[in-house]
Amino acid sequence: MSHNELLKNEKIGKLLLKFSIPAIIGMVVNALYNVVDRMYIGWIGPLAMTGIGLSLPLMTLLMGFGMLVGIGAGSRISIKLGEGHQDEAERILGNAFTLLFFIMGVVMVLGLLFKTPLLYLFGASEATIGYADEYLTIILYGAIFQGLGFGLTGVMRSEGHPTIAMMTTIGAALTNIVLDPIFIFGLDMGIAGAALATILSQFFSMMVVIYHFTKGKSRLKLHRRNLKLSKTVVISIVSIGMSPFFMQVAASVVSVIANNSLKAYGGDIAIGAMTVINAIAIFFLMPIFGINQGTQPIVGYNYGAKEYGRVKQALKLAITAGVTVATTGFILTQFLTEPLVRIFNSDPELIAVATKGMRIFLSMLPLVGFQIISANYFQAVGKAPKAIFLSLLRQVLVLIPLLIILPKIFGLTGVWYAGPTADFVASLLTAIFLFKELRHLDERV
């Protein structure tokens, strides 16, 4: 059965497993890399962990640019393949490659020029600026590796190779996990070793995806004629990719505001505690992102083919899976809180702050599973305005005001309560949007 026939005729449950499981495995391994990476850095000391937290806003922005092009191109390619337009899909691929290279190159140069004042803006102190600057400098040198590797791995899934995409992600993560202790402790490079291991793993991903789209098994090929940017194609990519990009930009802004509130009400240790909480949270969020990645080509193709009943079925199964994963994360973070924190550091002050913070900050995890999957639906079917609004809803419209207001009333505890409050409000409004969309689909079935 061809890729197109598979997406159109295979049972949705079986199809979702086929596309999602490789993405989930890849994401879980990637999350494991994040945990191991933070664990090694935590062993350097609690202030080294804080240094990573200070670098997070700019690192989040780097990932956002990768999503802007990678997810936008992947969604457009799925729809074009569903419509039977192979040439147009290859044109989108070529433009995505050039756009990623150019954007990440510009971000690298600007980041290196302004990193020190930015880190102070992000909440750095004299005690932590050295760690943050050393780590971020090396990460920025690998920006192009990250952009091409991360962005085009998503396109692999969209054009029908989820297993290869999974193996690429796993290979990069394992490269990082193996190199971390060698560079950090074996070569005594400290936090710089962690950054070097990260960019080398990203270089691995980049080389694999370039091979895949030039000499590998890809049904789409990178052709020189498609590398020249087309205004129409770029706009079509960016219009869809803008949703996850804005979400990452918002996450970056949130990190800056949160870091400054954490520093004001809890000091450098509180920023380190939030870094630990984020590392643990991402371990449970990554599988949900994997479900999203597996669902996107199924929903996008069938929506393009006007198979709306299959679109609705795929969405419902994805939401069920996402909520199940998130609920599992909720149970573990509420009842195994201290053991999870101790994986990263044994400092008593850091443990006390992170334990309290995690129980509060992640208390709405089950709703987060629903919200992430539902917002992704609008992105997959090309409804960019709604996708952008729902992506920005939690981070900008709700969370940022709460991070400014609640700490003034409740101190450090207010920072922790801002997260679950925003999760609840965003999930409620997303449910309203989705209910209307499902009614619209029922009318078209």
C-alpha positions as CSV (number, residue, x, y, z in Angstrom):
1,M,0.0,0.0,0.0
2,S,1.4,3.4,-1.0
3,H,1.9,6.2,1.5
4,N,-1.2,8.1,0.1
5,E,-3.4,5.0,0.2
6,L,-2.2,4.2,3.7
7,L,-3.2,7.7,5.0
8,K,-6.5,7.5,3.3
9,N,-7.6,3.9,3.9
10,E,-5.8,2.4,6.9
11,K,-7.7,2.2,10.2
12,I,-7.1,5.4,12.1
13,G,-6.1,3.6,15.3
14,K,-3.5,1.5,13.6
15,L,-2.3,4.5,11.5
16,L,-2.0,6.7,14.7
17,L,0.2,4.0,16.3
18,K,2.3,3.7,13.2
19,F,3.0,7.4,13.0
20,S,3.0,8.3,16.7
21,I,5.0,5.5,18.3
22,P,8.2,6.3,16.4
23,A,7.7,10.0,17.2
24,I,6.9,9.3,20.9
25,I,10.0,7.1,21.2
26,G,12.2,9.7,19.6
27,M,10.7,12.4,21.9
28,V,11.1,10.3,25.0
29,V,14.7,9.6,24.2
30,N,15.1,13.3,23.6
31,A,13.5,14.1,26.9
32,L,15.8,11.5,28.6
33,Y,18.7,13.4,27.0
34,N,17.4,16.6,28.6
35,V,17.1,14.9,32.0
36,V,20.6,13.3,31.8
37,D,22.1,16.6,30.5
38,R,20.6,18.6,33.4
39,M,21.6,15.8,35.8
40,Y,25.3,16.1,34.9
41,I,25.2,19.9,35.0
42,G,23.5,19.7,38.4
43,W,26.4,17.6,39.7
44,I,28.7,20.5,38.8
45,G,26.7,22.6,41.3
46,P,23.3,24.3,41.9
47,L,24.6,27.6,40.3
48,A,25.5,25.7,37.1
49,M,21.9,24.6,37.0
50,T,20.9,28.2,37.4
51,G,23.2,29.1,34.5
52,I,21.3,26.7,32.2
53,G,18.0,28.3,33.4
54,L,19.3,31.7,32.4
55,S,20.2,30.4,28.9
56,L,16.8,28.9,28.4
57,P,15.0,32.0,26.9
58,L,17.4,32.2,24.0
59,M,17.6,28.4,23.5
60,T,13.8,28.4,23.4
61,L,13.9,31.0,20.8
62,L,16.3,28.9,18.7
63,M,13.9,26.0,18.8
64,G,11.1,28.4,17.9
65,F,12.8,29.4,14.6
66,G,13.2,25.7,13.9
67,M,9.5,25.1,14.5
68,L,8.6,28.2,12.4
69,V,10.0,26.6,9.3
70,G,10.0,22.9,10.1
71,I,6.4,22.6,11.3
72,G,5.1,25.1,8.8
73,A,6.7,23.2,5.9
74,G,5.7,19.8,7.3
75,S,2.0,20.8,7.5
76,R,2.0,22.3,4.0
77,I,3.8,19.3,2.6
78,S,1.2,16.9,4.1
79,I,-1.6,18.9,2.6
80,K,0.1,19.1,-0.8
81,L,0.7,15.3,-0.8
82,G,-2.9,14.8,0.2
83,E,-3.9,16.9,-2.8
84,G,-1.5,14.9,-5.0
85,H,0.9,17.8,-5.7
86,Q,4.4,16.2,-5.4
87,D,6.3,19.0,-7.2
88,E,4.8,21.6,-5.0
89,A,5.8,19.6,-1.9
90,E,9.4,19.4,-3.1
91,R,9.4,23.1,-3.7
92,I,8.3,23.7,-0.1
93,L,11.1,21.4,1.1
94,G,13.8,23.3,-0.8
95,N,12.6,26.7,0.4
96,A,12.4,25.3,4.0
97,F,16.1,24.3,3.8
98,T,17.3,27.7,2.6
99,L,15.1,29.6,5.1
100,L,16.3,27.6,8.0
101,F,20.0,28.1,7.1
102,F,19.5,31.9,6.7
103,I,17.4,32.5,9.8
104,M,19.6,30.4,12.1
105,G,22.7,32.1,10.7
106,V,21.3,35.5,11.5
107,V,20.2,34.5,15.0
108,M,23.7,33.0,15.7
109,V,25.5,36.3,14.8
110,L,23.0,38.5,16.7
111,G,23.1,36.2,19.7
112,L,26.8,36.1,20.0
113,L,27.0,39.9,19.7
114,F,24.4,40.6,22.4
115,K,24.5,37.5,24.7
116,T,26.0,39.2,27.8
117,P,23.5,42.0,28.1
118,L,20.7,39.6,27.2
119,L,21.7,37.2,30.0
120,Y,21.6,40.0,32.6
121,L,18.2,40.9,31.2
122,F,17.2,37.3,31.7
123,G,18.1,37.5,35.4
124,A,21.8,36.7,35.6
125,S,23.8,37.7,38.7
126,E,27.6,38.1,39.1
127,A,27.6,34.5,40.6
128,T,25.8,32.9,37.6
129,I,26.8,35.0,34.5
130,G,30.0,33.0,34.0
131,Y,28.1,29.6,33.7
132,A,25.4,31.0,31.5
133,D,27.8,32.9,29.1
134,E,30.1,29.9,28.7
135,Y,27.2,27.5,27.9
136,L,25.3,29.8,25.6
137,T,28.3,30.9,23.5
138,I,28.8,27.3,22.4
139,I,25.1,26.6,21.9
140,L,24.9,29.6,19.5
141,Y,27.8,28.4,17.4
142,G,25.7,25.3,16.7
143,A,22.5,27.2,15.8
144,I,22.5,26.2,12.1
145,F,23.0,22.5,13.1
146,Q,20.0,22.7,15.4
147,G,17.8,24.5,12.9
148,L,18.4,22.2,10.0
149,G,18.4,19.0,12.1
150,F,15.4,19.8,14.2
151,G,13.3,21.5,11.4
152,L,13.8,18.9,8.7
153,T,13.4,15.9,11.0
154,G,9.7,17.0,11.3
155,V,9.4,17.1,7.5
156,M,10.6,13.5,7.4
157,R,7.5,12.5,9.3
158,S,5.2,14.6,7.1
159,E,6.4,12.8,3.9
160,G,6.0,9.3,5.3
161,H,9.2,8.3,7.2
162,P,8.4,8.4,10.9
163,T,10.7,5.6,11.7
164,I,13.7,7.3,10.1
165,A,12.8,10.5,11.9
166,M,12.7,8.5,15.2
167,M,16.1,6.9,14.6
168,T,17.6,10.3,13.8
169,T,16.3,11.8,17.0
170,I,17.4,8.7,19.0
171,G,20.9,8.8,17.4
172,A,21.3,12.5,18.3
173,A,20.1,12.0,21.9
174,L,22.4,9.0,22.5
175,T,25.3,10.9,21.0
176,N,24.7,13.7,23.5
177,I,24.2,11.3,26.4
178,V,27.5,9.5,25.6
179,L,29.5,12.7,25.1
180,D,28.2,14.5,28.2
181,P,30.2,12.7,30.8
182,I,33.3,12.5,28.6
183,F,33.4,16.2,28.0
184,I,32.1,17.4,31.4
185,F,34.1,15.1,33.7
186,G,36.6,13.1,31.6
187,L,38.1,16.2,29.8
188,D,37.2,18.5,32.7
189,M,35.4,20.9,30.5
190,G,32.5,21.5,32.9
191,I,29.5,23.3,31.6
192,A,31.2,24.0,28.3
193,G,31.5,20.3,27.8
194,A,27.7,19.9,28.1
195,A,27.2,22.6,25.4
196,L,29.7,21.0,23.1
197,A,28.1,17.6,23.4
198,T,24.7,19.2,22.5
199,I,25.9,20.9,19.3
200,L,27.7,17.8,18.2
201,S,24.5,15.8,18.6
202,Q,22.7,18.5,16.5
203,F,25.4,18.2,13.8
204,F,24.6,14.5,13.7
205,S,20.9,15.2,13.1
206,M,21.7,17.8,10.4
207,M,23.9,15.4,8.4
208,V,21.3,12.6,8.6
209,V,18.5,14.7,7.3
210,I,20.6,16.2,4.5
211,Y,21.6,12.7,3.4
212,H,17.9,11.5,3.6
213,F,16.6,14.3,1.3
214,T,19.5,14.0,-1.2
215,K,20.6,10.3,-1.4
216,G,18.3,8.5,1.1
217,K,14.9,6.9,0.9
218,S,12.9,10.1,0.9
219,R,10.0,10.4,-1.6
220,L,10.8,14.1,-1.7
221,K,14.3,15.3,-2.8
222,L,16.2,18.5,-2.3
223,H,16.8,20.0,-5.8
224,R,19.0,23.0,-6.4
225,R,16.2,24.7,-8.4
226,N,13.9,24.6,-5.3
227,L,16.5,26.3,-3.0
228,K,15.7,29.8,-4.3
229,L,13.2,31.4,-2.0
230,S,9.8,32.1,-3.4
231,K,7.7,34.7,-1.6
232,T,4.5,32.7,-2.0
233,V,6.1,29.5,-0.6
234,V,7.8,31.3,2.3
235,I,4.5,33.0,3.3
236,S,2.7,29.6,3.1
237,I,5.3,28.0,5.4
238,V,5.5,30.9,7.8
239,S,1.7,31.4,8.1
240,I,1.4,27.9,9.6
241,G,4.7,27.8,11.4
242,M,3.9,31.1,13.1
243,S,1.7,29.4,15.6
244,P,4.4,27.2,17.2
245,F,6.9,30.0,16.7
246,F,4.8,32.4,18.6
247,M,4.4,29.8,21.3
248,Q,8.2,29.5,21.6
249,V,8.7,33.2,21.6
250,A,6.1,33.5,24.3
251,A,7.8,30.7,26.2
252,S,11.0,32.7,26.0
253,V,9.4,35.9,27.3
254,V,7.8,33.9,30.0
255,S,11.2,32.5,31.0
256,V,12.6,36.0,31.2
257,I,9.7,37.3,33.4
258,A,9.7,34.1,35.5
259,N,13.5,34.2,36.0
260,N,13.4,37.8,37.2
261,S,10.4,37.0,39.6
262,L,12.3,33.9,40.8
263,K,15.4,35.9,41.4
264,A,13.5,38.7,43.2
265,Y,11.6,36.4,45.5
266,G,13.7,33.3,45.8
267,G,17.3,34.2,44.6
268,D,19.5,32.2,42.3
269,I,18.5,28.9,43.9
270,A,14.9,29.5,42.8
271,I,15.9,29.8,39.1
272,G,17.8,26.5,39.5
273,A,14.7,25.0,41.0
274,M,12.6,26.1,38.0
275,T,15.2,24.6,35.7
276,V,14.8,21.2,37.5
277,I,11.0,21.5,37.3
278,N,11.1,22.2,33.6
279,A,13.5,19.3,32.9
280,I,11.1,16.9,34.7
281,A,8.0,18.4,33.0
282,I,9.5,18.1,29.5
283,F,9.9,14.4,30.1
284,F,6.1,14.1,30.3
285,L,5.4,16.7,27.6
286,M,7.7,15.3,25.0
287,P,5.5,12.2,24.4
288,I,2.5,14.5,23.9
289,F,4.6,16.4,21.3
290,G,5.3,13.0,19.8
291,I,1.6,12.3,19.5
292,N,1.1,15.7,17.9
293,Q,3.8,14.9,15.3
294,G,2.3,11.5,14.6
295,T,-1.2,13.0,14.3
296,Q,-0.3,15.9,12.1
297,P,0.3,14.1,8.7
298,I,-2.8,12.0,9.3
299,V,-5.0,14.9,10.0
300,G,-3.4,17.2,7.4
301,Y,-3.6,14.6,4.6
302,N,-7.2,13.5,5.3
303,Y,-8.4,17.1,5.7
304,G,-6.8,17.9,2.3
305,A,-8.6,14.8,0.9
306,K,-11.9,15.9,2.5
307,E,-12.1,12.7,4.6
308,Y,-13.5,14.7,7.6
309,G,-14.8,11.6,9.5
310,R,-11.2,10.2,9.6
311,V,-9.9,13.7,10.7
312,K,-12.4,13.7,13.7
313,Q,-11.5,10.1,14.7
314,A,-7.8,10.8,14.6
315,L,-8.3,13.9,16.8
316,K,-10.3,12.1,19.4
317,L,-7.8,9.3,19.7
318,A,-4.9,11.7,19.9
319,I,-6.6,13.7,22.7
320,T,-7.2,10.5,24.7
321,A,-3.6,9.4,24.4
322,G,-2.3,12.9,25.3
323,V,-4.5,13.2,28.4
324,T,-3.4,9.7,29.5
325,V,0.3,10.6,29.2
326,A,-0.2,13.9,31.0
327,T,-2.2,12.3,33.8
328,T,0.6,9.7,34.4
329,G,3.0,12.7,34.7
330,F,0.7,14.4,37.2
331,I,0.6,11.3,39.4
332,L,4.4,10.9,39.4
333,T,5.2,14.6,40.0
334,Q,2.8,14.8,42.9
335,F,3.7,11.6,44.7
336,L,7.4,11.1,43.8
337,T,8.4,14.8,43.9
338,E,11.5,14.7,46.1
339,P,13.1,11.6,44.6
340,L,12.7,13.2,41.1
341,V,14.4,16.4,42.3
342,R,17.2,14.5,43.9
343,I,18.2,13.0,40.5
344,F,19.5,16.5,39.6
345,N,21.1,17.8,42.8
346,S,21.4,17.0,46.5
347,D,21.6,20.5,47.8
348,P,19.0,20.8,50.6
349,E,17.9,24.3,49.8
350,L,17.4,23.5,46.1
351,I,15.4,20.3,47.0
352,A,13.1,22.2,49.3
353,V,12.3,24.9,46.9
354,A,11.9,22.6,43.8
355,T,9.8,20.1,45.7
356,K,7.2,22.7,46.7
357,G,7.3,24.4,43.4
358,M,6.8,21.3,41.3
359,R,3.7,20.1,43.2
360,I,2.0,23.5,42.6
361,F,3.4,24.4,39.1
362,L,2.5,21.0,37.5
363,S,-0.8,20.5,39.3
364,M,-2.9,20.9,36.0
365,L,-0.8,18.6,33.8
366,P,-3.8,16.5,32.6
367,L,-5.4,19.6,31.2
368,V,-2.2,20.5,29.5
369,G,-2.3,17.2,27.5
370,F,-5.7,18.1,26.2
371,Q,-4.8,21.7,25.3
372,I,-1.6,20.8,23.4
373,I,-3.3,18.2,21.2
374,S,-6.3,20.4,20.5
375,A,-4.3,23.5,19.6
376,N,-2.2,21.4,17.2
377,Y,-5.3,20.3,15.3
378,F,-5.9,23.9,14.0
379,Q,-2.3,24.0,12.9
380,A,-2.5,20.6,11.1
381,V,-5.5,21.7,9.0
382,G,-4.0,25.1,8.1
383,K,-6.2,27.3,10.3
384,A,-3.3,29.6,11.2
385,P,-5.2,32.4,13.0
386,K,-6.9,30.1,15.5
387,A,-3.7,28.0,16.0
388,I,-1.7,31.2,16.7
389,F,-4.4,32.5,19.2
390,L,-4.6,29.2,21.1
391,S,-0.8,28.9,21.2
392,L,-0.4,32.4,22.6
393,L,-3.4,32.1,24.9
394,R,-1.7,30.4,27.8
395,Q,1.8,32.0,27.5
396,V,1.0,35.6,26.7
397,L,-2.6,36.5,27.5
398,V,-2.8,34.6,30.8
399,L,0.5,33.4,32.2
400,I,2.6,36.7,31.7
401,P,0.0,38.9,33.6
402,L,-0.2,36.2,36.4
403,L,3.6,36.1,36.7
404,I,3.7,39.9,37.2
405,I,0.7,40.1,39.6
406,L,0.7,37.0,41.8
407,P,4.3,37.2,43.1
408,K,3.6,40.7,44.3
409,I,0.8,39.2,46.5
410,F,2.1,35.8,47.4
411,G,5.9,36.1,46.8
412,L,7.7,33.0,45.4
413,T,4.5,30.9,45.9
414,G,2.8,33.2,43.4
415,V,5.2,32.3,40.7
416,W,4.3,28.6,41.2
417,Y,0.6,29.2,41.2
418,A,0.7,31.2,37.9
419,G,1.4,28.0,35.9
420,P,-1.7,25.9,36.8
421,T,-4.0,28.9,36.7
422,A,-2.9,29.7,33.2
423,D,-3.3,26.0,32.3
424,F,-6.9,25.9,33.5
425,V,-8.0,29.1,31.7
426,A,-6.2,28.1,28.4
427,S,-7.7,24.6,28.4
428,L,-11.2,25.9,29.0
429,L,-11.1,28.4,26.1
430,T,-9.4,25.8,23.8
431,A,-12.3,23.4,24.6
432,I,-14.8,26.0,23.4
433,F,-12.9,26.5,20.1
434,L,-12.6,22.7,19.6
435,F,-16.3,22.1,20.3
436,K,-17.3,24.6,17.6
437,E,-14.8,23.0,15.2
438,L,-16.2,19.5,15.7
439,R,-19.7,20.7,15.1
440,H,-18.5,22.2,11.8
441,L,-16.8,18.9,10.8
442,D,-20.0,17.0,11.6
443,E,-21.8,19.2,9.1
444,R,-19.2,18.5,6.4
445,V,-19.1,14.7,6.9
